Amino acid sequence: MKKLLLLSFLTVSFLSSQTVDTLFYGNTQRIHRNPYGWGYIAGTNGYGDIGKYQRFDLLEEVHVVGAKVWMGMKKVVGTPDSISIVFTRTATGAQNYDSSTGGPGATVASIRTALDAFDTTGAGNVFLLPVPFNVPGGPFTPESVFVGIEWSPAADDTFSLFCDSAGQGEKAFRAWEKLTGVAYTYQRFDEPSDFSWLLDADLWIALLYKSGLLSVERQTGVADRFELTQNYPNPFNPSTMIAFSVPASAHVTLKVYDMLGAEVAVLVNERLEAGRYSSSFTAASLPSGVYHYRLQTGTFTETKRMVLIK
């Protein structure tokens, strides 16, 4: 059986040269034409499809930082069409051809680009999120993220992602698409119905992530308000814990400053779901003194003082 998790190591400047892992299911690079008319299965075609997605099943906590996309072909007509790289969680219900089968859901994050930005030589393109997001994962029942491309129904360019050869999707139902003009919105590539591509293949899209939740960990309990607690221990040497609460999904920053107001550490800079969190701050390279840490999200800001004694 093919190993599901293939690791590659990329150096990305905004992650301060930390390694980024890659979850990728691809085997053989292919372009699949629409067997029923003009266009491509994993791109534009005569049926007016407006999105193609690859599902990623996560068995551990990860910090999603971006995606790599392999565009197989493109033909630009006039001004290049806009393309969005979208990241969604799983959803069930009437929007999927089978209401009990999880397909793409609401968009969690997206990156807007244009068709002319894509390479078609087989090298692929890396797209990094300006604000990464966390996925808890599940050791027994995987949590899933969909990554795909979307475009406007008015798009007049022609393009297609690379896919695997038929049968290389391992019957895992990971490739999906977004339709127009039907009762449901999303369907699998190998949907068992009268209208289907009947293609068991994975798309050539990779999920870029870091294992774990970086410096922030989810705690038990319900959060009913924004709150920043006093670090513990305080005074400390060289590490301390900072706890905070987020009552609703929000982009959160937690930063540390010295007495002159200079930023010395960014502990959190991401979208978090509602809950209680803790973050570890290690100041082994900093001198003794008084520092301030500030939690900020939306209109809420709170700052507290801590003391490092070596």
Phi and psi in degrees as a GROMACS rama.xvg file:
@    title "Ramachandran Plot"
@    xaxis  label "Phi"
@    yaxis  label "Psi"
@TYPE xy
-65.156  137.248  LYS-2
-67.4256  127.877  LYS-3
-74.7198  -32.6019  LEU-4
-107.718  108.596  LEU-5
-104.428  128.521  LEU-6
-104.45  131.118  LEU-7
-129.623  162.574  SER-8
-125.796  117.231  PHE-9
-114.296  143.405  LEU-10
-100.663  116.084  THR-11
-118.883  124.625  VAL-12
-62.0591  -38.3593  SER-13
-73.4494  -11.3373  PHE-14
-100.757  18.6216  LEU-15
55.1843  42.9442  SER-16
64.3573  20.6164  SER-17
-75.8246  151.139  GLN-18
-74.0915  145.347  THR-19
-117.842  129.329  VAL-20
-88.7768  157.21  ASP-21
-125.386  125.764  THR-22
-102.59  118.903  LEU-23
-148.418  134.358  PHE-24
-107.734  2.04536  TYR-25
-67.8019  152.799  GLY-26
-126.514  -68.7017  ASN-27
-121.301  125.113  THR-28
-75.0928  121.054  GLN-29
-144.676  156.128  ARG-30
-112.773  125.211  ILE-31
-105.457  116.831  HIS-32
-74.8763  153.973  ARG-33
-67.0583  116.932  ASN-34
-74.9008  -6.67654  PRO-35
-112.348  5.88711  TYR-36
165.641  -155.823  GLY-37
-80.6279  155.409  TRP-38
101.11  -160.77  GLY-39
-135.927  148.447  TYR-40
-63.3246  -43.7658  ILE-41
-99.3127  32.7898  ALA-42
-163.279  -148.778  GLY-43
-72.3117  145.468  THR-44
-160.362  178.679  ASN-45
-67.4873  -8.32728  GLY-46
-93.0336  -2.27823  TYR-47
75.8398  25.4673  GLY-48
-58.4907  145.626  ASP-49
-130.295  16.0283  ILE-50
-171.293  143.019  GLY-51
-133.574  136.573  LYS-52
-138.584  147.733  TYR-53
-116.675  131.419  GLN-54
-90.797  140.875  ARG-55
-122.711  126.535  PHE-56
-101.564  120.465  ASP-57
-110.279  127.112  LEU-58
-104.948  5.18368  LEU-59
-146.377  166.285  GLU-60
-67.8926  131.503  GLU-61
-137.36  160.221  VAL-62
-116.402  103.484  HIS-63
-77.1914  124.891  VAL-64
-115.296  -11.8103  VAL-65
165.206  -160.746  GLY-66
-151.162  158.414  ALA-67
-118.036  133.178  LYS-68
-125.995  131.569  VAL-69
-107.091  104.92  TRP-70
-84.7975  128.509  MET-71
-84.9889  -38.2468  GLY-72
-155.297  156.217  MET-73
-152.803  145.974  LYS-74
-138.036  108.346  LYS-75
-89.4585  132.971  VAL-76
-112.557  108.708  VAL-77
68.06  -126.418  GLY-78
-77.1874  131.115  THR-79
-58.6519  138.375  PRO-80
-70.4856  151.035  ASP-81
-75.6021  139.712  SER-82
-127.388  135.923  ILE-83
-110.469  130.675  SER-84
-88.9855  116.093  ILE-85
-115.439  147.042  VAL-86
-123.26  120.916  PHE-87
-129.052  160.18  THR-88
-94.2374  173.969  ARG-89
-78.5557  142.566  THR-90
-137.797  151.055  ALA-91
-122.577  159.575  THR-92
133.199  -164.544  GLY-93
-65.7309  -18.1032  ALA-94
-72.9833  -15.113  GLN-95
-105.038  149.688  ASN-96
-59.0883  -31.1168  TYR-97
-119.457  111.723  ASP-98
-62.4274  -17.2897  SER-99
-95.2577  -6.01819  SER-100
-103.26  122.973  THR-101
-70.9537  128.322  GLY-102
-126.093  -170.462  GLY-103
-56.8991  141.957  PRO-104
-119.845  -144.54  GLY-105
-67.7299  145.495  ALA-106
-70.1964  129.731  THR-107
-92.4109  -39.0887  VAL-108
-155.803  158.878  ALA-109
-153.405  157.845  SER-110
-129.404  124.041  ILE-111
-95.3571  131.625  ARG-112
-145.527  -164.047  THR-113
-136.221  158.805  ALA-114
-59.27  -33.496  LEU-115
-69.9763  -8.73284  ASP-116
-79.1335  -11.4835  ALA-117
-91.0283  135.45  PHE-118
-81.4506  143.816  ASP-119
-121.905  17.8334  THR-120
-85.8466  -8.52872  THR-121
103.88  -2.45161  GLY-122
-78.0965  -30.5861  ALA-123
82.3969  167.172  GLY-124
-128.786  136.358  ASN-125
-94.2408  132.648  VAL-126
-124.103  122.456  PHE-127
-106.849  136.141  LEU-128
-73.489  136.643  LEU-129
-65.9436  -30.6635  PRO-130
-130.308  102.588  VAL-131
-62.8026  165.654  PRO-132
-137.7  157.577  PHE-133
-97.7721  146.728  ASN-134
-129.422  120.822  VAL-135
-61.1194  -34.4385  PRO-136
75.7238  169.558  GLY-137
-147.385  122.67  GLY-138
-68.2051  -23.3771  PRO-139
-111.845  -44.4641  PHE-140
-114.689  111.219  THR-141
-61.5815  146.308  PRO-142
-95.2894  143.21  GLU-143
-117.984  148.976  SER-144
-126.403  136.72  VAL-145
-102.834  135.782  PHE-146
-124.675  132.077  VAL-147
-156.874  -175.264  GLY-148
-116.368  143.586  ILE-149
-130.712  152.814  GLU-150
-147.923  167.374  TRP-151
-74.3385  146.374  SER-152
-59.1062  -21.322  PRO-153
-86.4028  0.712446  ALA-154
-58.9047  135.245  ALA-155
-115.544  2.09723  ASP-156
-78.6433  161.599  ASP-157
-116.333  132.724  THR-158
-159.573  165.237  PHE-159
-154.688  140.42  SER-160
-75.5432  156.768  LEU-161
-70.155  148.185  PHE-162
-127.767  174.559  CYS-163
-80.209  168.284  ASP-164
-68.9277  157.718  SER-165
-57.0631  135.191  ALA-166
93.402  -11.3874  GLY-167
-90.2195  8.64116  GLN-168
-84.2374  -3.4742  GLY-169
60.4091  21.7689  GLU-170
54.2152  31.9126  LYS-171
-93.9439  -3.79643  ALA-172
58.4749  40.9745  PHE-173
-89.5222  -17.3919  ARG-174
-96.3045  127.815  ALA-175
-132.196  166.9  TRP-176
-143.527  162.062  GLU-177
-110.154  128.537  LYS-178
-107.967  167.185  LEU-179
-126.69  147.867  THR-180
75.3876  23.9629  GLY-181
-127.896  168.249  VAL-182
-67.276  -32.7591  ALA-183
-112.072  164.347  TYR-184
-98.0656  -40.9938  THR-185
-116.015  142.49  TYR-186
-142.88  156.586  GLN-187
-76.6905  158.087  ARG-188
-64.2048  -32.435  PHE-189
-110.113  36.7783  ASP-190
-57.1648  131.06  GLU-191
-82.8818  73.252  PRO-192
-142.645  -179.152  SER-193
-64.6985  -36.2594  ASP-194
-109.332  109.941  PHE-195
-160.936  151.666  SER-196
-73.0552  -21.8099  TRP-197
51.7473  42.8468  LEU-198
-115.432  116.045  LEU-199
-94.4751  92.3467  ASP-200
-153.827  155.58  ALA-201
-99.8676  148.368  ASP-202
-79.087  153.549  LEU-203
-87.1747  73.3013  TRP-204
-129.731  137.151  ILE-205
-119.413  144.551  ALA-206
-94.409  128.067  LEU-207
-102.255  128.754  LEU-208
-154.057  166.665  TYR-209
-117.201  137.14  LYS-210
-65.8848  144.916  SER-211
81.2046  -178.691  GLY-212
-106.562  30.9382  LEU-213
55.4531  -127.929  LEU-214
-88.5057  -0.799045  SER-215
-118.298  137.3  VAL-216
-124.579  139.667  GLU-217
-76.9689  134.742  ARG-218
-110.657  166.522  GLN-219
-77.2332  161.198  THR-220
107.611  160.2  GLY-221
-102.39  136.976  VAL-222
-101.788  123.308  ALA-223
-108.034  -0.802344  ASP-224
-162.382  160.923  ARG-225
-69.1525  136.116  PHE-226
-155.872  137.165  GLU-227
-119.882  122.063  LEU-228
-97.9075  166.777  THR-229
-70.6917  137.194  GLN-230
-62.8802  155.984  ASN-231
-142.757  131.514  TYR-232
-75.0789  163.881  PRO-233
-153.043  115.22  ASN-234
-62.7158  163.616  PRO-235
-139.552  162.575  PHE-236
-166.481  114.213  ASN-237
-100.787  -0.645272  PRO-238
-118.22  152.133  SER-239
-149.948  160.897  THR-240
-110.564  139.745  MET-241
-121.683  123.979  ILE-242
-108.518  147.305  ALA-243
-153.527  163.169  PHE-244
-125.599  143.6  SER-245
-129.379  114.305  VAL-246
-79.1594  -15.4162  PRO-247
-150.477  157.482  ALA-248
-54.0578  128.623  SER-249
-160.831  158.218  ALA-250
-82.0886  123.405  HIS-251
-120.492  136.57  VAL-252
-122.468  139.938  THR-253
-132.598  112.672  LEU-254
-126.826  154.875  LYS-255
-115.435  137.85  VAL-256
-129.062  151.257  TYR-257
-86.541  -177.826  ASP-258
-66.4256  -18.737  MET-259
-90.8616  -0.05332  LEU-260
88.7802  6.75952  GLY-261
-79.3444  134.842  ALA-262
-72.1466  126.673  GLU-263
-114.033  -15.1411  VAL-264
-162.242  142.919  ALA-265
-114.234  107.958  VAL-266
-86.8862  -34.9139  LEU-267
-141.055  135.31  VAL-268
-156.371  78.27  ASN-269
-166.972  169.4  GLU-270
-85.696  127.991  ARG-271
-118.909  146.522  LEU-272
-76.8511  164.613  GLU-273
-57.7441  138.038  ALA-274
157.976  -176.865  GLY-275
-104.456  138.824  ARG-276
-135.03  159.014  TYR-277
-135.495  148.796  SER-278
-134.038  137.499  SER-279
-95.042  134.021  SER-280
-119.832  121.55  PHE-281
-113.051  125.535  THR-282
-116.943  38.3437  ALA-283
-60.4272  -30.4005  ALA-284
-95.5785  1.89925  SER-285
-101.51  152.165  LEU-286
-76.9973  160.712  PRO-287
-58.6565  149.232  SER-288
155.401  -174.751  GLY-289
-95.5813  132.337  VAL-290
-127.42  158.324  TYR-291
-121.158  143.693  HIS-292
-123.758  140.737  TYR-293
-129.624  127.578  ARG-294
-99.8971  130.099  LEU-295
-139.684  132.603  GLN-296
-158.299  120.687  THR-297
60.1735  -122.212  GLY-298
-94.2155  -1.2607  THR-299
-94.6669  130.13  PHE-300
-141.336  133.591  THR-301
-144.373  139.109  GLU-302
-126.424  139.096  THR-303
-132.629  164.794  LYS-304
-110.047  141.609  ARG-305
-140.98  159.08  MET-306
-124.591  125.895  VAL-307
-100.338  121.618  LEU-308
-124.033  118.638  ILE-309
